């Protein structure tokens, strides 16, 4: 799985390991990956930690080859690597736009394209893309992020349609704000831009959910693990929202 060093990614990696999977984890920071891999091994499963920037196709191809050698062909792929940034459309730079799309959308495409032949050969596979409520609805100041997550959901639906009937499912999980370091950064950005306290900034983010709270990494991990299971084989091409009921469609 990509983006497995911390937050949602680490929670998913450990959830999959608890369900009996050996897990290859990738991210750009080896220290965090090494900690995740150690936690996986403590659960009695094999782990492989690989530094990889998913926006670079050559690195992705090398990473998939290494996972295949170390753990066997990867028949479960969780595309969790992602970045976020906010700016008015008029302040969104070419660099921000390009980087957001390369990591959040192209990275998932590169990984999916690399593993799909292995899944097709095995006649079984699970792909889960970590999208966002921003894949289902727009919001101010996150044009690049929203576009990248809409692209990811579109990729999910197209690949799901292409492999339906081949033993492979492709779905997206679309969380609202989750209690992670990325959300801490969002709160810090609110503080910087508005002068509010950190507590007030977090209340703003919590207010996006009718439940008045941030979602949790175990909730996202549990849904992802379920989608990777055999009993979820009838779920395909879906963007499943976890936000306490704010987005209903």
C-alpha positions as CSV (number, residue, x, y, z in Angstrom):
1,X,0.0,0.0,0.0
2,X,1.1,3.5,-0.7
3,X,1.4,6.3,1.9
4,X,1.8,3.7,4.6
5,X,4.1,5.6,6.9
6,X,1.6,7.3,9.2
7,X,-2.0,8.3,9.7
8,X,-4.7,6.6,7.6
9,X,-2.0,4.6,5.8
10,X,-0.5,3.1,8.8
11,X,-3.9,2.3,10.3
12,X,-4.9,0.5,7.1
13,X,-1.6,-1.4,6.9
14,X,-2.0,-2.7,10.5
15,X,-5.7,-3.5,9.9
16,X,-4.8,-5.6,6.8
17,X,-2.0,-7.3,8.7
18,X,-4.5,-8.2,11.5
19,X,-6.8,-9.7,8.9
20,X,-4.0,-12.0,7.7
21,X,-2.2,-10.1,4.9
22,X,1.5,-9.6,4.4
23,X,1.9,-5.9,3.6
24,X,4.3,-3.9,1.5
25,X,4.3,-0.3,2.5
26,X,5.6,2.7,0.6
27,X,6.1,6.4,1.4
28,X,8.8,9.0,1.0
29,X,10.1,8.8,4.5
30,X,11.9,5.5,5.4
31,X,11.9,6.2,9.2
32,X,8.1,6.2,9.3
33,X,7.9,3.2,7.0
34,X,10.3,1.2,9.1
35,X,8.1,1.9,12.1
36,X,5.0,0.7,10.3
37,X,6.8,-2.4,9.0
38,X,8.0,-3.2,12.6
39,X,4.4,-3.0,13.8
40,X,3.2,-5.3,11.0
41,X,5.8,-7.9,11.9
42,X,4.8,-7.6,15.6
43,X,1.4,-8.9,14.4
44,X,3.1,-11.9,13.0
45,X,2.9,-10.9,9.3
46,X,5.7,-10.2,6.8
47,X,6.4,-6.6,5.8
48,X,8.5,-4.8,3.2
49,X,9.2,-1.1,3.5
50,X,10.0,0.7,0.3
51,X,10.7,4.4,-0.2
52,X,8.8,5.5,-3.3
53,X,7.5,8.7,-4.8
54,X,4.3,7.5,-6.6
55,X,4.4,10.5,-8.9
56,X,7.5,8.9,-10.6
57,X,6.5,6.0,-12.8
58,X,9.9,4.4,-12.8
59,X,9.9,4.3,-9.0
60,X,6.5,2.8,-9.0
61,X,7.4,0.0,-11.4
62,X,10.6,-0.8,-9.3
63,X,8.5,-0.8,-6.1
64,X,5.9,-3.3,-7.5
65,X,8.7,-5.5,-8.7
66,X,10.4,-5.5,-5.3
67,X,7.1,-6.3,-3.5
68,X,6.5,-9.2,-5.9
69,X,10.0,-10.6,-5.1
70,X,9.7,-10.1,-1.3
71,X,6.1,-11.0,-0.6
72,X,4.6,-12.4,-3.8
73,X,2.5,-10.7,-6.4
74,X,0.4,-8.0,-4.8
75,X,-3.3,-8.8,-5.3
76,X,-4.4,-6.1,-2.9
77,X,-3.5,-2.5,-3.7
78,X,-4.4,0.5,-1.5
79,X,-3.6,3.8,-3.2
80,X,-3.4,6.0,-0.1
81,X,-0.5,8.3,-1.0
82,X,-1.8,11.9,-1.2
83,X,-1.0,15.5,-0.6
84,X,-3.2,18.5,0.1
85,X,-2.9,22.3,-0.2
86,X,-5.3,25.2,-0.3
87,X,-5.4,28.4,-2.2
88,X,-7.8,30.6,-4.1
89,X,-8.0,29.6,-7.7
90,X,-6.3,32.9,-8.7
91,X,-3.4,32.0,-6.3
92,X,-3.1,28.4,-7.3
93,X,0.2,28.1,-9.1
94,X,1.0,25.8,-12.0
95,X,3.4,23.9,-9.7
96,X,0.6,23.3,-7.0
97,X,-1.8,22.1,-9.7
98,X,0.6,19.8,-11.4
99,X,2.0,18.3,-8.2
100,X,-1.5,17.7,-6.8
101,X,-2.6,15.8,-9.9
102,X,0.6,13.9,-10.2
103,X,0.6,12.5,-6.7
104,X,-3.2,12.1,-6.0
105,X,-4.3,10.9,-9.5
106,X,-1.3,9.9,-11.7
107,X,0.3,8.1,-8.8
108,X,-2.7,5.9,-8.3
109,X,-2.9,5.3,-12.1
110,X,0.8,4.2,-12.2
111,X,0.3,1.8,-9.3
112,X,-3.0,0.4,-10.7
113,X,-1.5,-0.1,-14.2
114,X,1.5,-2.0,-12.7
115,X,-0.5,-4.4,-10.5
116,X,-3.5,-5.1,-12.8
117,X,-1.9,-7.6,-15.0
118,X,-0.9,-9.7,-11.9
119,X,-4.5,-9.5,-10.6
120,X,-5.9,-10.5,-14.0
121,X,-3.6,-13.5,-14.2
122,X,-4.7,-14.5,-10.7
123,X,-8.4,-13.8,-11.5
124,X,-8.7,-12.0,-8.2
125,X,-7.8,-8.6,-6.9
126,X,-8.8,-5.7,-4.7
127,X,-8.0,-2.1,-5.4
128,X,-9.0,0.6,-2.9
129,X,-8.3,4.3,-3.7
130,X,-8.3,6.8,-0.8
131,X,-10.2,9.7,-2.2
132,X,-12.1,12.3,-0.1
133,X,-15.5,13.9,0.2
134,X,-13.7,16.4,-2.2
135,X,-14.1,13.6,-4.8
136,X,-17.9,14.0,-4.5
137,X,-18.4,17.7,-4.0
138,X,-16.5,21.0,-4.5
139,X,-15.5,23.5,-1.9
140,X,-13.8,26.9,-1.9
141,X,-10.0,27.2,-1.9
142,X,-9.2,23.6,-2.8
143,X,-9.6,23.6,-6.6
144,X,-6.4,21.6,-7.3
145,X,-7.1,19.1,-4.5
146,X,-10.8,18.7,-5.6
147,X,-9.8,18.2,-9.2
148,X,-7.3,15.5,-8.3
149,X,-9.7,13.6,-6.1
150,X,-12.5,13.8,-8.7
151,X,-9.9,12.4,-11.1
152,X,-9.2,9.6,-8.7
153,X,-12.8,8.7,-8.3
154,X,-13.2,8.8,-12.1
155,X,-10.3,6.4,-12.4
156,X,-11.9,4.1,-9.8
157,X,-15.2,3.9,-11.7
158,X,-13.5,3.4,-15.1
159,X,-11.2,0.6,-14.0
160,X,-14.0,-1.0,-12.0
161,X,-16.1,-1.2,-15.2
162,X,-13.2,-2.6,-17.2
163,X,-12.5,-5.5,-14.8
164,X,-16.0,-6.3,-13.6
165,X,-16.5,-10.0,-14.0
166,X,-12.8,-10.8,-13.8
167,X,-12.7,-11.4,-10.0
168,X,-11.4,-7.9,-9.3
169,X,-13.1,-5.0,-7.6
170,X,-12.1,-1.3,-7.5
171,X,-13.5,1.1,-5.0
172,X,-12.8,4.4,-3.4
173,X,-13.2,5.5,0.2
174,X,-14.1,9.2,0.6
175,X,-13.5,10.4,4.1
176,X,-14.3,13.8,5.5
177,X,-11.8,15.4,7.8
178,X,-10.0,12.6,9.7
179,X,-8.0,13.1,12.9
180,X,-4.5,12.9,11.4
181,X,-1.4,15.0,10.9
182,X,-2.8,16.2,7.6
183,X,-5.8,17.7,9.4
184,X,-3.5,19.2,12.0
185,X,-1.9,21.0,9.1
186,X,-5.3,22.2,7.9
187,X,-6.1,23.6,11.3
188,X,-2.7,25.3,11.4
189,X,-3.5,26.9,8.1
190,X,-6.8,28.3,9.4
191,X,-4.9,29.7,12.4
192,X,-2.4,31.3,10.2
193,X,-4.9,32.8,7.8
194,X,-7.5,33.9,10.3
195,X,-5.8,34.4,13.6
196,X,-8.2,32.0,15.4
197,X,-6.9,29.7,18.1
198,X,-6.1,26.1,17.3
199,X,-9.1,25.0,19.3
200,X,-11.4,27.2,17.3
201,X,-9.8,26.0,14.1
202,X,-10.4,22.4,15.0
203,X,-14.0,23.1,15.9
204,X,-14.5,24.6,12.4
205,X,-13.2,21.3,10.9
206,X,-15.3,19.2,13.3
207,X,-18.3,21.3,12.2
208,X,-18.2,19.9,8.7
209,X,-19.7,16.7,10.1
210,X,-23.2,16.6,11.4
211,X,-21.8,14.4,14.2
212,X,-19.6,17.4,15.3
213,X,-16.4,15.4,15.2
214,X,-13.4,14.4,13.1
215,X,-13.5,10.9,11.6
216,X,-11.0,8.4,12.9
217,X,-8.3,6.3,11.2
218,X,-9.8,3.0,12.6
219,X,-13.1,3.8,10.9
220,X,-11.4,4.4,7.5
221,X,-9.1,1.4,8.0
222,X,-12.0,-0.9,8.8
223,X,-13.9,0.1,5.7
224,X,-10.8,-0.3,3.5
225,X,-10.1,-3.8,5.0
226,X,-13.7,-4.8,4.4
227,X,-13.6,-3.7,0.8
228,X,-10.4,-5.9,0.4
229,X,-12.2,-9.0,1.7
230,X,-14.0,-11.7,-0.2
231,X,-17.4,-10.9,1.3
232,X,-17.2,-7.5,-0.3
233,X,-16.9,-8.9,-3.8
234,X,-20.3,-7.4,-4.7
235,X,-19.1,-3.9,-4.1
236,X,-17.5,-2.4,-7.2
237,X,-17.0,1.0,-8.6
238,X,-18.2,2.8,-5.5
239,X,-17.1,6.0,-3.7
240,X,-18.0,5.3,-0.1
241,X,-18.3,8.4,2.0
242,X,-17.3,8.4,5.7
243,X,-18.2,11.9,7.0
244,X,-20.9,11.4,9.6
245,X,-23.7,12.1,7.1
246,X,-22.8,15.5,5.7
247,X,-22.8,14.3,2.1
248,X,-25.8,12.2,1.2
249,X,-26.3,10.9,-2.3
